[in-house]
């Protein structure tokens, strides 16, 4: 599997849902947040579904098993939050 430099340098340590935002604590201890409205599946999900976040691929991605939704660190940093 190939990784981008950003994915190797900045991995996700913690992910959570709070106040209609998906929040990420990165390995460099910076926080990234984006609104659930930016992603169709997250926008239409219940709070329980939004809260069920898994960190995958060695911290380079997120997975919501209840929604079958995946996002990458690279995509999030580039402002691509899915559809």
PyMOL Python script that loads the backbone (N, CA, C, O; Angstrom):
from pymol import cmd

cmd.read_pdbstr("""\
ATOM      1  N   UNK A   1       0.848  -1.175   0.000  1.00  0.00           N
ATOM      2  CA  UNK A   1       0.000   0.000   0.000  1.00  0.00           C
ATOM      3  C   UNK A   1       0.891   1.235   0.000  1.00  0.00           C
ATOM      4  O   UNK A   1       1.864   1.309   0.751  1.00  0.00           O
ATOM      5  N   UNK A   2       0.559   2.186  -0.833  1.00  0.00           N
ATOM      6  CA  UNK A   2       1.302   3.437  -0.888  1.00  0.00           C
ATOM      7  C   UNK A   2       0.630   4.468   0.008  1.00  0.00           C
ATOM      8  O   UNK A   2      -0.595   4.526   0.115  1.00  0.00           O
ATOM      9  N   UNK A   3       1.457   5.267   0.640  1.00  0.00           N
ATOM     10  CA  UNK A   3       0.959   6.346   1.484  1.00  0.00           C
ATOM     11  C   UNK A   3       1.521   7.660   0.996  1.00  0.00           C
ATOM     12  O   UNK A   3       2.616   7.714   0.438  1.00  0.00           O
ATOM     13  N   UNK A   4       0.766   8.714   1.210  1.00  0.00           N
ATOM     14  CA  UNK A   4       1.277  10.051   0.953  1.00  0.00           C
ATOM     15  C   UNK A   4       2.079  10.493   2.175  1.00  0.00           C
ATOM     16  O   UNK A   4       1.851   9.997   3.279  1.00  0.00           O
ATOM     17  N   UNK A   5       3.004  11.409   1.988  1.00  0.00           N
ATOM     18  CA  UNK A   5       3.829  11.899   3.086  1.00  0.00           C
ATOM     19  C   UNK A   5       2.954  12.432   4.215  1.00  0.00           C
ATOM     20  O   UNK A   5       3.239  12.180   5.386  1.00  0.00           O
ATOM     21  N   UNK A   6       1.899  13.159   3.885  1.00  0.00           N
ATOM     22  CA  UNK A   6       1.014  13.725   4.918  1.00  0.00           C
ATOM     23  C   UNK A   6       0.421  12.618   5.776  1.00  0.00           C
ATOM     24  O   UNK A   6       0.276  12.789   6.986  1.00  0.00           O
ATOM     25  N   UNK A   7       0.075  11.484   5.171  1.00  0.00           N
ATOM     26  CA  UNK A   7      -0.511  10.392   5.939  1.00  0.00           C
ATOM     27  C   UNK A   7       0.497   9.780   6.904  1.00  0.00           C
ATOM     28  O   UNK A   7       0.124   9.352   7.997  1.00  0.00           O
ATOM     29  N   UNK A   8       1.744   9.733   6.523  1.00  0.00           N
ATOM     30  CA  UNK A   8       2.760   9.160   7.393  1.00  0.00           C
ATOM     31  C   UNK A   8       3.163  10.123   8.498  1.00  0.00           C
ATOM     32  O   UNK A   8       3.511   9.694   9.598  1.00  0.00           O
ATOM     33  N   UNK A   9       3.120  11.412   8.220  1.00  0.00           N
ATOM     34  CA  UNK A   9       3.506  12.411   9.210  1.00  0.00           C
ATOM     35  C   UNK A   9       2.380  12.742  10.178  1.00  0.00           C
ATOM     36  O   UNK A   9       2.626  13.015  11.352  1.00  0.00           O
ATOM     37  N   UNK A  10       1.152  12.719   9.689  1.00  0.00           N
ATOM     38  CA  UNK A  10       0.013  13.148  10.481  1.00  0.00           C
ATOM     39  C   UNK A  10      -1.015  12.032  10.539  1.00  0.00           C
ATOM     40  O   UNK A  10      -1.833  11.885   9.631  1.00  0.00           O
ATOM     41  N   UNK A  11      -0.974  11.262  11.586  1.00  0.00           N
ATOM     42  CA  UNK A  11      -1.952  10.195  11.760  1.00  0.00           C
ATOM     43  C   UNK A  11      -2.943  10.606  12.851  1.00  0.00           C
ATOM     44  O   UNK A  11      -2.681  11.506  13.649  1.00  0.00           O
ATOM     45  N   UNK A  12      -4.062   9.934  12.859  1.00  0.00           N
ATOM     46  CA  UNK A  12      -5.123  10.233  13.817  1.00  0.00           C
ATOM     47  C   UNK A  12      -4.879   9.444  15.097  1.00  0.00           C
ATOM     48  O   UNK A  12      -4.719   8.224  15.062  1.00  0.00           O
ATOM     49  N   UNK A  13      -4.852  10.146  16.224  1.00  0.00           N
ATOM     50  CA  UNK A  13      -4.701   9.504  17.530  1.00  0.00           C
ATOM     51  C   UNK A  13      -6.064   9.242  18.172  1.00  0.00           C
ATOM     52  O   UNK A  13      -6.257   8.241  18.863  1.00  0.00           O
ATOM     53  N   UNK A  14      -7.015  10.167  17.931  1.00  0.00           N
ATOM     54  CA  UNK A  14      -8.334  10.078  18.553  1.00  0.00           C
ATOM     55  C   UNK A  14      -9.345  10.738  17.632  1.00  0.00           C
ATOM     56  O   UNK A  14      -9.043  11.740  16.984  1.00  0.00           O
ATOM     57  N   UNK A  15     -10.542  10.178  17.574  1.00  0.00           N
ATOM     58  CA  UNK A  15     -11.623  10.761  16.764  1.00  0.00           C
ATOM     59  C   UNK A  15     -12.914  10.703  17.572  1.00  0.00           C
ATOM     60  O   UNK A  15     -13.187   9.712  18.250  1.00  0.00           O
ATOM     61  N   UNK A  16     -13.709  11.775  17.496  1.00  0.00           N
ATOM     62  CA  UNK A  16     -14.970  11.814  18.213  1.00  0.00           C
ATOM     63  C   UNK A  16     -15.931  12.781  17.528  1.00  0.00           C
ATOM     64  O   UNK A  16     -15.536  13.593  16.691  1.00  0.00           O
ATOM     65  N   UNK A  17     -17.199  12.670  17.906  1.00  0.00           N
ATOM     66  CA  UNK A  17     -18.254  13.547  17.403  1.00  0.00           C
ATOM     67  C   UNK A  17     -18.665  14.481  18.539  1.00  0.00           C
ATOM     68  O   UNK A  17     -18.872  14.045  19.671  1.00  0.00           O
ATOM     69  N   UNK A  18     -18.779  15.778  18.221  1.00  0.00           N
ATOM     70  CA  UNK A  18     -19.145  16.775  19.229  1.00  0.00           C
ATOM     71  C   UNK A  18     -19.763  17.994  18.557  1.00  0.00           C
ATOM     72  O   UNK A  18     -19.165  18.573  17.650  1.00  0.00           O
ATOM     73  N   UNK A  19     -20.959  18.389  18.997  1.00  0.00           N
ATOM     74  CA  UNK A  19     -21.612  19.613  18.517  1.00  0.00           C
ATOM     75  C   UNK A  19     -21.667  19.708  16.992  1.00  0.00           C
ATOM     76  O   UNK A  19     -21.285  20.725  16.414  1.00  0.00           O
ATOM     77  N   UNK A  20     -22.139  18.654  16.350  1.00  0.00           N
ATOM     78  CA  UNK A  20     -22.276  18.585  14.895  1.00  0.00           C
ATOM     79  C   UNK A  20     -20.949  18.683  14.149  1.00  0.00           C
ATOM     80  O   UNK A  20     -20.916  19.052  12.975  1.00  0.00           O
ATOM     81  N   UNK A  21     -19.861  18.352  14.833  1.00  0.00           N
ATOM     82  CA  UNK A  21     -18.540  18.351  14.214  1.00  0.00           C
ATOM     83  C   UNK A  21     -17.868  16.996  14.426  1.00  0.00           C
ATOM     84  O   UNK A  21     -18.012  16.377  15.481  1.00  0.00           O
ATOM     85  N   UNK A  22     -17.137  16.546  13.413  1.00  0.00           N
ATOM     86  CA  UNK A  22     -16.239  15.410  13.578  1.00  0.00           C
ATOM     87  C   UNK A  22     -14.904  16.008  13.994  1.00  0.00           C
ATOM     88  O   UNK A  22     -14.375  16.892  13.320  1.00  0.00           O
ATOM     89  N   UNK A  23     -14.366  15.526  15.097  1.00  0.00           N
ATOM     90  CA  UNK A  23     -13.150  16.087  15.679  1.00  0.00           C
ATOM     91  C   UNK A  23     -12.044  15.040  15.657  1.00  0.00           C
ATOM     92  O   UNK A  23     -12.264  13.874  15.985  1.00  0.00           O
ATOM     93  N   UNK A  24     -10.867  15.473  15.270  1.00  0.00           N
ATOM     94  CA  UNK A  24      -9.720  14.579  15.199  1.00  0.00           C
ATOM     95  C   UNK A  24      -8.567  15.173  15.985  1.00  0.00           C
ATOM     96  O   UNK A  24      -8.267  16.360  15.859  1.00  0.00           O
ATOM     97  N   UNK A  25      -7.924  14.349  16.793  1.00  0.00           N
ATOM     98  CA  UNK A  25      -6.674  14.723  17.435  1.00  0.00           C
ATOM     99  C   UNK A  25      -5.582  14.010  16.656  1.00  0.00           C
ATOM    100  O   UNK A  25      -5.545  12.781  16.589  1.00  0.00           O
ATOM    101  N   UNK A  26      -4.699  14.796  16.074  1.00  0.00           N
ATOM    102  CA  UNK A  26      -3.661  14.240  15.218  1.00  0.00           C
ATOM    103  C   UNK A  26      -2.415  13.892  16.041  1.00  0.00           C
ATOM    104  O   UNK A  26      -2.280  14.302  17.193  1.00  0.00           O
ATOM    105  N   UNK A  27      -1.520  13.133  15.428  1.00  0.00           N
ATOM    106  CA  UNK A  27      -0.304  12.692  16.108  1.00  0.00           C
ATOM    107  C   UNK A  27       0.599  13.852  16.511  1.00  0.00           C
ATOM    108  O   UNK A  27       1.415  13.709  17.421  1.00  0.00           O
ATOM    109  N   UNK A  28       0.466  14.993  15.850  1.00  0.00           N
ATOM    110  CA  UNK A  28       1.245  16.175  16.232  1.00  0.00           C
ATOM    111  C   UNK A  28       0.471  17.048  17.231  1.00  0.00           C
ATOM    112  O   UNK A  28       0.862  18.182  17.509  1.00  0.00           O
ATOM    113  N   UNK A  29      -0.624  16.508  17.762  1.00  0.00           N
ATOM    114  CA  UNK A  29      -1.479  17.121  18.768  1.00  0.00           C
ATOM    115  C   UNK A  29      -2.264  18.329  18.280  1.00  0.00           C
ATOM    116  O   UNK A  29      -2.781  19.099  19.089  1.00  0.00           O
ATOM    117  N   UNK A  30      -2.357  18.504  16.970  1.00  0.00           N
ATOM    118  CA  UNK A  30      -3.261  19.510  16.416  1.00  0.00           C
ATOM    119  C   UNK A  30      -4.638  18.875  16.310  1.00  0.00           C
ATOM    120  O   UNK A  30      -4.768  17.657  16.186  1.00  0.00           O
ATOM    121  N   UNK A  31      -5.654  19.710  16.361  1.00  0.00           N
ATOM    122  CA  UNK A  31      -7.024  19.240  16.171  1.00  0.00           C
ATOM    123  C   UNK A  31      -7.537  19.700  14.824  1.00  0.00           C
ATOM    124  O   UNK A  31      -7.294  20.826  14.389  1.00  0.00           O
ATOM    125  N   UNK A  32      -8.249  18.804  14.180  1.00  0.00           N
ATOM    126  CA  UNK A  32      -8.941  19.107  12.930  1.00  0.00           C
ATOM    127  C   UNK A  32     -10.412  18.832  13.185  1.00  0.00           C
ATOM    128  O   UNK A  32     -10.767  17.819  13.789  1.00  0.00           O
ATOM    129  N   UNK A  33     -11.261  19.729  12.729  1.00  0.00           N
ATOM    130  CA  UNK A  33     -12.711  19.559  12.872  1.00  0.00           C
ATOM    131  C   UNK A  33     -13.380  19.885  11.544  1.00  0.00           C
ATOM    132  O   UNK A  33     -12.954  20.778  10.812  1.00  0.00           O
ATOM    133  N   UNK A  34     -14.440  19.136  11.253  1.00  0.00           N
ATOM    134  CA  UNK A  34     -15.252  19.471  10.096  1.00  0.00           C
ATOM    135  C   UNK A  34     -16.709  19.167  10.413  1.00  0.00           C
ATOM    136  O   UNK A  34     -17.002  18.250  11.180  1.00  0.00           O
ATOM    137  N   UNK A  35     -17.620  19.932   9.827  1.00  0.00           N
ATOM    138  CA  UNK A  35     -19.048  19.761  10.131  1.00  0.00           C
ATOM    139  C   UNK A  35     -19.613  18.499   9.478  1.00  0.00           C
ATOM    140  O   UNK A  35     -19.246  18.143   8.358  1.00  0.00           O
ATOM    141  N   UNK A  36     -20.509  17.836  10.197  1.00  0.00           N
ATOM    142  CA  UNK A  36     -21.129  16.631   9.639  1.00  0.00           C
ATOM    143  C   UNK A  36     -21.948  16.961   8.389  1.00  0.00           C
ATOM    144  O   UNK A  36     -22.173  16.086   7.552  1.00  0.00           O
ATOM    145  N   UNK A  37     -22.387  18.194   8.256  1.00  0.00           N
ATOM    146  CA  UNK A  37     -23.161  18.592   7.080  1.00  0.00           C
ATOM    147  C   UNK A  37     -22.340  18.496   5.792  1.00  0.00           C
ATOM    148  O   UNK A  37     -22.904  18.494   4.698  1.00  0.00           O
ATOM    149  N   UNK A  38     -21.016  18.416   5.915  1.00  0.00           N
ATOM    150  CA  UNK A  38     -20.147  18.324   4.744  1.00  0.00           C
ATOM    151  C   UNK A  38     -20.150  16.919   4.131  1.00  0.00           C
ATOM    152  O   UNK A  38     -19.598  16.718   3.050  1.00  0.00           O
ATOM    153  N   UNK A  39     -20.767  15.946   4.813  1.00  0.00           N
ATOM    154  CA  UNK A  39     -20.813  14.571   4.336  1.00  0.00           C
ATOM    155  C   UNK A  39     -22.251  14.085   4.405  1.00  0.00           C
ATOM    156  O   UNK A  39     -22.871  14.117   5.468  1.00  0.00           O
ATOM    157  N   UNK A  40     -22.782  13.635   3.277  1.00  0.00           N
ATOM    158  CA  UNK A  40     -24.196  13.255   3.190  1.00  0.00           C
ATOM    159  C   UNK A  40     -24.569  12.153   4.180  1.00  0.00           C
ATOM    160  O   UNK A  40     -25.609  12.235   4.835  1.00  0.00           O
ATOM    161  N   UNK A  41     -23.733  11.130   4.292  1.00  0.00           N
ATOM    162  CA  UNK A  41     -24.052  10.026   5.201  1.00  0.00           C
ATOM    163  C   UNK A  41     -24.014  10.476   6.660  1.00  0.00           C
ATOM    164  O   UNK A  41     -24.874  10.089   7.451  1.00  0.00           O
ATOM    165  N   UNK A  42     -23.033  11.282   7.016  1.00  0.00           N
ATOM    166  CA  UNK A  42     -22.946  11.772   8.388  1.00  0.00           C
ATOM    167  C   UNK A  42     -24.073  12.749   8.702  1.00  0.00           C
ATOM    168  O   UNK A  42     -24.610  12.757   9.810  1.00  0.00           O
ATOM    169  N   UNK A  43     -24.419  13.560   7.730  1.00  0.00           N
ATOM    170  CA  UNK A  43     -25.497  14.545   7.906  1.00  0.00           C
ATOM    171  C   UNK A  43     -26.820  13.852   8.235  1.00  0.00           C
ATOM    172  O   UNK A  43     -27.583  14.328   9.076  1.00  0.00           O
ATOM    173  N   UNK A  44     -27.086  12.737   7.574  1.00  0.00           N
ATOM    174  CA  UNK A  44     -28.351  12.030   7.749  1.00  0.00           C
ATOM    175  C   UNK A  44     -28.303  10.951   8.831  1.00  0.00           C
ATOM    176  O   UNK A  44     -29.292  10.248   9.042  1.00  0.00           O
ATOM    177  N   UNK A  45     -27.172  10.812   9.515  1.00  0.00           N
ATOM    178  CA  UNK A  45     -26.999   9.763  10.521  1.00  0.00           C
ATOM    179  C   UNK A  45     -27.532  10.198  11.882  1.00  0.00           C
ATOM    180  O   UNK A  45     -27.728  11.385  12.145  1.00  0.00           O
ATOM    181  N   UNK A  46     -27.760   9.211  12.734  1.00  0.00           N
ATOM    182  CA  UNK A  46     -28.129   9.492  14.122  1.00  0.00           C
ATOM    183  C   UNK A  46     -26.865   9.852  14.901  1.00  0.00           C
ATOM    184  O   UNK A  46     -25.752   9.627  14.428  1.00  0.00           O
ATOM    185  N   UNK A  47     -27.043  10.403  16.081  1.00  0.00           N
ATOM    186  CA  UNK A  47     -25.884  10.736  16.917  1.00  0.00           C
ATOM    187  C   UNK A  47     -25.107   9.469  17.273  1.00  0.00           C
ATOM    188  O   UNK A  47     -23.876   9.480  17.308  1.00  0.00           O
ATOM    189  N   UNK A  48     -25.823   8.389  17.533  1.00  0.00           N
ATOM    190  CA  UNK A  48     -25.162   7.114  17.858  1.00  0.00           C
ATOM    191  C   UNK A  48     -24.288   6.648  16.693  1.00  0.00           C
ATOM    192  O   UNK A  48     -23.161   6.201  16.904  1.00  0.00           O
ATOM    193  N   UNK A  49     -24.803   6.749  15.471  1.00  0.00           N
ATOM    194  CA  UNK A  49     -24.028   6.359  14.290  1.00  0.00           C
ATOM    195  C   UNK A  49     -22.819   7.275  14.096  1.00  0.00           C
ATOM    196  O   UNK A  49     -21.734   6.803  13.756  1.00  0.00           O
ATOM    197  N   UNK A  50     -22.995   8.554  14.305  1.00  0.00           N
ATOM    198  CA  UNK A  50     -21.881   9.509  14.166  1.00  0.00           C
ATOM    199  C   UNK A  50     -20.791   9.239  15.195  1.00  0.00           C
ATOM    200  O   UNK A  50     -19.606   9.401  14.903  1.00  0.00           O
ATOM    201  N   UNK A  51     -21.183   8.832  16.391  1.00  0.00           N
ATOM    202  CA  UNK A  51     -20.230   8.565  17.471  1.00  0.00           C
ATOM    203  C   UNK A  51     -19.460   7.265  17.285  1.00  0.00           C
ATOM    204  O   UNK A  51     -18.410   7.084  17.901  1.00  0.00           O
ATOM    205  N   UNK A  52     -19.946   6.378  16.469  1.00  0.00           N
ATOM    206  CA  UNK A  52     -19.296   5.077  16.272  1.00  0.00           C
ATOM    207  C   UNK A  52     -18.222   5.213  15.185  1.00  0.00           C
ATOM    208  O   UNK A  52     -18.427   4.815  14.038  1.00  0.00           O
ATOM    209  N   UNK A  53     -17.088   5.776  15.566  1.00  0.00           N
ATOM    210  CA  UNK A  53     -15.984   6.049  14.636  1.00  0.00           C
ATOM    211  C   UNK A  53     -14.836   5.103  14.964  1.00  0.00           C
ATOM    212  O   UNK A  53     -14.456   4.947  16.124  1.00  0.00           O
ATOM    213  N   UNK A  54     -14.289   4.475  13.925  1.00  0.00           N
ATOM    214  CA  UNK A  54     -13.102   3.636  14.077  1.00  0.00           C
ATOM    215  C   UNK A  54     -11.934   4.298  13.354  1.00  0.00           C
ATOM    216  O   UNK A  54     -12.091   4.819  12.250  1.00  0.00           O
ATOM    217  N   UNK A  55     -10.773   4.273  13.980  1.00  0.00           N
ATOM    218  CA  UNK A  55      -9.548   4.729  13.324  1.00  0.00           C
ATOM    219  C   UNK A  55      -8.948   3.507  12.634  1.00  0.00           C
ATOM    220  O   UNK A  55      -8.719   2.477  13.267  1.00  0.00           O
ATOM    221  N   UNK A  56      -8.695   3.631  11.328  1.00  0.00           N
ATOM    222  CA  UNK A  56      -8.247   2.481  10.536  1.00  0.00           C
ATOM    223  C   UNK A  56      -6.925   2.777   9.826  1.00  0.00           C
ATOM    224  O   UNK A  56      -6.447   3.911   9.803  1.00  0.00           O
ATOM    225  N   UNK A  57      -6.360   1.731   9.255  1.00  0.00           N
ATOM    226  CA  UNK A  57      -5.160   1.829   8.406  1.00  0.00           C
ATOM    227  C   UNK A  57      -4.008   2.538   9.116  1.00  0.00           C
ATOM    228  O   UNK A  57      -3.377   3.428   8.545  1.00  0.00           O
ATOM    229  N   UNK A  58      -3.737   2.147  10.343  1.00  0.00           N
ATOM    230  CA  UNK A  58      -2.624   2.729  11.069  1.00  0.00           C
ATOM    231  C   UNK A  58      -2.779   4.199  11.376  1.00  0.00           C
ATOM    232  O   UNK A  58      -1.789   4.919  11.513  1.00  0.00           O
ATOM    233  N   UNK A  59      -4.018   4.651  11.486  1.00  0.00           N
ATOM    234  CA  UNK A  59      -4.268   6.056  11.806  1.00  0.00           C
ATOM    235  C   UNK A  59      -4.382   6.961  10.597  1.00  0.00           C
ATOM    236  O   UNK A  59      -4.418   8.184  10.735  1.00  0.00           O
ATOM    237  N   UNK A  60      -4.439   6.369   9.407  1.00  0.00           N
ATOM    238  CA  UNK A  60      -4.529   7.191   8.198  1.00  0.00           C
ATOM    239  C   UNK A  60      -5.957   7.317   7.666  1.00  0.00           C
ATOM    240  O   UNK A  60      -6.184   7.935   6.625  1.00  0.00           O
ATOM    241  N   UNK A  61      -6.915   6.731   8.381  1.00  0.00           N
ATOM    242  CA  UNK A  61      -8.286   6.817   7.916  1.00  0.00           C
ATOM    243  C   UNK A  61      -9.294   6.654   9.034  1.00  0.00           C
ATOM    244  O   UNK A  61      -8.957   6.259  10.150  1.00  0.00           O
ATOM    245  N   UNK A  62     -10.539   6.968   8.712  1.00  0.00           N
ATOM    246  CA  UNK A  62     -11.670   6.817   9.625  1.00  0.00           C
ATOM    247  C   UNK A  62     -12.711   5.925   8.971  1.00  0.00           C
ATOM    248  O   UNK A  62     -12.868   5.916   7.750  1.00  0.00           O
ATOM    249  N   UNK A  63     -13.421   5.171   9.811  1.00  0.00           N
ATOM    250  CA  UNK A  63     -14.486   4.301   9.310  1.00  0.00           C
ATOM    251  C   UNK A  63     -15.681   4.394  10.255  1.00  0.00           C
ATOM    252  O   UNK A  63     -15.530   4.321  11.474  1.00  0.00           O
ATOM    253  N   UNK A  64     -16.858   4.556   9.682  1.00  0.00           N
ATOM    254  CA  UNK A  64     -18.119   4.518  10.414  1.00  0.00           C
ATOM    255  C   UNK A  64     -18.817   3.231  10.000  1.00  0.00           C
ATOM    256  O   UNK A  64     -19.461   3.201   8.952  1.00  0.00           O
ATOM    257  N   UNK A  65     -18.710   2.156  10.800  1.00  0.00           N
ATOM    258  CA  UNK A  65     -19.253   0.856  10.396  1.00  0.00           C
ATOM    259  C   UNK A  65     -20.767   0.858  10.200  1.00  0.00           C
ATOM    260  O   UNK A  65     -21.276   0.149   9.333  1.00  0.00           O
ATOM    261  N   UNK A  66     -21.480   1.633  10.983  1.00  0.00           N
ATOM    262  CA  UNK A  66     -22.941   1.685  10.846  1.00  0.00           C
ATOM    263  C   UNK A  66     -23.374   2.350   9.546  1.00  0.00           C
ATOM    264  O   UNK A  66     -24.491   2.132   9.076  1.00  0.00           O
ATOM    265  N   UNK A  67     -22.496   3.159   8.966  1.00  0.00           N
ATOM    266  CA  UNK A  67     -22.834   3.930   7.768  1.00  0.00           C
ATOM    267  C   UNK A  67     -22.086   3.445   6.527  1.00  0.00           C
ATOM    268  O   UNK A  67     -22.365   3.901   5.418  1.00  0.00           O
ATOM    269  N   UNK A  68     -21.145   2.529   6.708  1.00  0.00           N
ATOM    270  CA  UNK A  68     -20.271   2.070   5.622  1.00  0.00           C
ATOM    271  C   UNK A  68     -19.611   3.268   4.946  1.00  0.00           C
ATOM    272  O   UNK A  68     -19.633   3.402   3.723  1.00  0.00           O
ATOM    273  N   UNK A  69     -19.026   4.129   5.765  1.00  0.00           N
ATOM    274  CA  UNK A  69     -18.378   5.350   5.282  1.00  0.00           C
ATOM    275  C   UNK A  69     -16.921   5.367   5.726  1.00  0.00           C
ATOM    276  O   UNK A  69     -16.613   5.062   6.878  1.00  0.00           O
ATOM    277  N   UNK A  70     -16.030   5.724   4.812  1.00  0.00           N
ATOM    278  CA  UNK A  70     -14.597   5.821   5.096  1.00  0.00           C
ATOM    279  C   UNK A  70     -14.080   7.154   4.598  1.00  0.00           C
ATOM    280  O   UNK A  70     -14.475   7.621   3.530  1.00  0.00           O
ATOM    281  N   UNK A  71     -13.193   7.770   5.372  1.00  0.00           N
ATOM    282  CA  UNK A  71     -12.508   9.000   4.967  1.00  0.00           C
ATOM    283  C   UNK A  71     -11.032   8.842   5.278  1.00  0.00           C
ATOM    284  O   UNK A  71     -10.664   8.199   6.262  1.00  0.00           O
ATOM    285  N   UNK A  72     -10.185   9.426   4.442  1.00  0.00           N
ATOM    286  CA  UNK A  72      -8.750   9.365   4.660  1.00  0.00           C
ATOM    287  C   UNK A  72      -8.247  10.673   5.265  1.00  0.00           C
ATOM    288  O   UNK A  72      -8.874  11.723   5.119  1.00  0.00           O
ATOM    289  N   UNK A  73      -7.111  10.592   5.942  1.00  0.00           N
ATOM    290  CA  UNK A  73      -6.477  11.792   6.475  1.00  0.00           C
ATOM    291  C   UNK A  73      -6.189  12.763   5.336  1.00  0.00           C
ATOM    292  O   UNK A  73      -6.449  13.961   5.448  1.00  0.00           O
ATOM    293  N   UNK A  74      -5.653  12.240   4.247  1.00  0.00           N
ATOM    294  CA  UNK A  74      -5.339  13.093   3.099  1.00  0.00           C
ATOM    295  C   UNK A  74      -6.577  13.826   2.606  1.00  0.00           C
ATOM    296  O   UNK A  74      -6.534  15.035   2.383  1.00  0.00           O
ATOM    297  N   UNK A  75      -7.667  13.111   2.436  1.00  0.00           N
ATOM    298  CA  UNK A  75      -8.908  13.732   1.983  1.00  0.00           C
ATOM    299  C   UNK A  75      -9.406  14.792   2.935  1.00  0.00           C
ATOM    300  O   UNK A  75      -9.830  15.865   2.508  1.00  0.00           O
ATOM    301  N   UNK A  76      -9.358  14.505   4.215  1.00  0.00           N
ATOM    302  CA  UNK A  76      -9.815  15.464   5.223  1.00  0.00           C
ATOM    303  C   UNK A  76      -8.948  16.720   5.188  1.00  0.00           C
ATOM    304  O   UNK A  76      -9.468  17.836   5.203  1.00  0.00           O
ATOM    305  N   UNK A  77      -7.628  16.542   5.142  1.00  0.00           N
ATOM    306  CA  UNK A  77      -6.729  17.690   5.089  1.00  0.00           C
ATOM    307  C   UNK A  77      -6.977  18.522   3.828  1.00  0.00           C
ATOM    308  O   UNK A  77      -6.870  19.748   3.854  1.00  0.00           O
ATOM    309  N   UNK A  78      -7.309  17.843   2.723  1.00  0.00           N
ATOM    310  CA  UNK A  78      -7.581  18.545   1.462  1.00  0.00           C
ATOM    311  C   UNK A  78      -9.000  19.094   1.387  1.00  0.00           C
ATOM    312  O   UNK A  78      -9.359  19.732   0.397  1.00  0.00           O
ATOM    313  N   UNK A  79      -9.808  18.859   2.407  1.00  0.00           N
ATOM    314  CA  UNK A  79     -11.176  19.379   2.404  1.00  0.00           C
ATOM    315  C   UNK A  79     -12.172  18.497   1.688  1.00  0.00           C
ATOM    316  O   UNK A  79     -13.275  18.944   1.373  1.00  0.00           O
ATOM    317  N   UNK A  80     -11.807  17.242   1.422  1.00  0.00           N
ATOM    318  CA  UNK A  80     -12.724  16.282   0.792  1.00  0.00           C
ATOM    319  C   UNK A  80     -13.336  15.419   1.889  1.00  0.00           C
ATOM    320  O   UNK A  80     -12.671  14.540   2.438  1.00  0.00           O
ATOM    321  N   UNK A  81     -14.588  15.670   2.204  1.00  0.00           N
ATOM    322  CA  UNK A  81     -15.254  14.996   3.313  1.00  0.00           C
ATOM    323  C   UNK A  81     -16.260  13.952   2.843  1.00  0.00           C
ATOM    324  O   UNK A  81     -17.144  13.572   3.611  1.00  0.00           O
ATOM    325  N   UNK A  82     -16.153  13.489   1.635  1.00  0.00           N
ATOM    326  CA  UNK A  82     -17.089  12.519   1.099  1.00  0.00           C
ATOM    327  C   UNK A  82     -18.243  13.206   0.409  1.00  0.00           C
ATOM    328  O   UNK A  82     -18.190  14.398   0.106  1.00  0.00           O
ATOM    329  N   UNK A  83     -19.283  12.440   0.167  1.00  0.00           N
ATOM    330  CA  UNK A  83     -20.440  12.960  -0.580  1.00  0.00           C
ATOM    331  C   UNK A  83     -21.628  13.140   0.316  1.00  0.00           C
ATOM    332  O   UNK A  83     -22.688  13.568  -0.141  1.00  0.00           O
TER     333      UNK A  83
END
""", "prot")
cmd.dss("prot")
cmd.show_as("cartoon", "prot")
cmd.util.cbc("prot")
cmd.orient("prot")
